[in-house]
Each structure stands twice: as C-alpha cells, then as structure tokens.
Amino acid sequence: MEEGTPDNEDRAELMDARAQFRDLYSEAQMILPDAVLEAAKSASVALGDAYGISKRPEIGKLWMVSGGGTESIAMAEHSAHVIVNNCIIHMRHMMRKDLGVSGSYR
C-alpha cells in the first residue's frame, strides 16, 4: 500500500486468502466448542476490520477516526500486526485449554 495501488496479482492473492478463510470459518462454526468459537469470532471480526482498513484507501472511502483524521496505512498495519495477532494468540490459548494442554505457550 505504501508503494502504490496493489496490482491484479496482489488483489487475487488477497481475495483467495479471504475466500479460504471464509470457507474454513464456516466449517469451524459447526464443530468448535463455544469458548473456542467465541475466540474465532473475535479473530474473524478483527480480520474483517483489517481487510476494510486496507481496502478503503484503494477505493477512496477512508473513514474518519477520533482526533479528526482519516484511516492510514499505519492503522492498517497496527490492525493486522497487533489486533489480529492478539486475537489469534487468544484463540490458540482457548483451543489449547479445550484440549487440556494449556500452559504458558505463546
């Protein structure tokens, strides 16, 4: 994003990853225990938010943020690298807890 508009290959790769996640998440909703499913739902929402933040600059529809500005590449990076990652760590912890192997693993 910092270097300009993504090319068709970049867009196709992102759409493929998004479709694969959507398929896996649909299957997971049928088999995950409730606590793990709640963690997976949080990760799904965070991924959706990160996707939106990354796509809106491309289409010229940036959202206003508190403090009076618009979304930025830095916000997209933070969303992907911090918020999504934290959701994944939490989901992994819940999965390990469900399996009875939880500990201090990160």
C-alpha positions as CSV (number, residue, x, y, z in Angstrom):
1,M,0.0,0.0,0.0
2,E,2.8,2.4,0.8
3,E,4.3,1.8,-2.7
4,G,1.1,2.5,-4.5
5,T,-2.0,0.7,-5.7
6,P,-1.9,-3.1,-5.5
7,D,-1.7,-5.0,-8.8
8,N,-4.1,-7.6,-10.0
9,E,-1.9,-10.4,-8.6
10,D,-1.9,-8.8,-5.2
11,R,-5.7,-8.4,-5.3
12,A,-6.2,-12.0,-6.4
13,E,-4.0,-13.3,-3.7
14,L,-5.9,-11.3,-1.0
15,M,-9.3,-12.5,-2.4
16,D,-8.1,-16.1,-2.4
17,A,-6.9,-15.9,1.2
18,R,-10.2,-14.3,2.2
19,A,-12.2,-16.9,0.5
20,Q,-10.2,-19.7,2.1
21,F,-10.6,-18.2,5.5
22,R,-14.4,-17.8,5.0
23,D,-14.7,-21.5,4.0
24,L,-12.6,-22.7,7.0
25,Y,-14.5,-20.4,9.4
26,S,-17.8,-21.7,8.1
27,E,-16.7,-25.3,8.7
28,A,-15.3,-24.3,12.1
29,Q,-18.6,-22.8,13.3
30,M,-20.1,-26.3,13.1
31,I,-17.5,-28.1,15.2
32,L,-15.8,-25.7,17.6
33,P,-16.7,-25.7,21.3
34,D,-18.4,-22.5,22.4
35,A,-15.4,-20.8,24.0
36,V,-13.1,-21.5,21.0
37,L,-15.8,-20.4,18.7
38,E,-16.1,-17.0,20.5
39,A,-12.3,-16.6,20.2
40,A,-12.6,-17.5,16.5
41,K,-15.4,-15.0,16.0
42,S,-13.2,-12.2,17.5
43,A,-10.4,-13.2,15.1
44,S,-12.8,-13.1,12.2
45,V,-14.1,-9.7,13.1
46,A,-10.5,-8.4,13.5
47,L,-9.5,-9.8,10.2
48,G,-12.6,-8.2,8.6
49,D,-11.7,-4.9,10.1
50,A,-8.1,-5.1,8.9
51,Y,-9.4,-6.0,5.4
52,G,-11.6,-3.0,5.4
53,I,-8.9,-0.6,6.6
54,S,-6.6,-2.0,3.8
55,K,-9.2,-1.8,1.0
56,R,-10.8,1.6,1.7
57,P,-7.7,3.7,0.6
58,E,-7.8,1.9,-2.7
59,I,-11.4,2.9,-3.3
60,G,-11.1,6.3,-1.8
61,K,-13.5,5.9,1.1
62,L,-11.4,6.4,4.2
63,W,-13.3,6.5,7.5
64,M,-12.9,9.4,9.9
65,V,-11.2,8.5,13.1
66,S,-11.3,10.1,16.6
67,G,-9.0,13.0,16.8
68,G,-10.0,14.3,13.4
69,G,-8.2,12.4,10.7
70,T,-8.7,9.5,8.4
71,E,-7.6,5.9,8.4
72,S,-3.9,5.4,7.5
73,I,-1.5,2.7,6.4
74,A,-0.1,2.8,9.9
75,M,-3.6,2.0,11.2
76,A,-3.9,-0.9,8.8
77,E,-0.5,-2.3,9.9
78,H,-1.5,-1.9,13.6
79,S,-4.8,-3.7,13.0
80,A,-3.1,-6.6,11.2
81,H,0.0,-6.9,13.3
82,V,-1.4,-6.2,16.8
83,I,-5.1,-6.6,17.0
84,V,-5.4,-9.7,14.7
85,N,-2.3,-11.2,16.2
86,N,-3.7,-10.8,19.7
87,C,-7.0,-12.4,18.7
88,I,-5.1,-15.4,17.2
89,I,-3.0,-15.8,20.3
90,H,-6.2,-15.8,22.4
91,M,-7.9,-18.3,20.1
92,R,-4.8,-20.6,20.2
93,H,-4.9,-20.4,24.1
94,M,-8.6,-21.3,24.1
95,M,-8.0,-24.2,21.7
96,R,-5.2,-25.5,23.9
97,K,-7.4,-25.0,27.0
98,D,-10.1,-27.0,25.4
99,L,-7.7,-29.8,24.6
100,G,-6.4,-29.8,28.2
101,V,-2.9,-28.8,27.2
102,S,-2.9,-25.1,28.1
103,G,0.1,-23.5,29.7
104,S,2.3,-20.5,29.2
105,Y,3.0,-21.3,25.5
106,R,2.6,-18.3,23.2
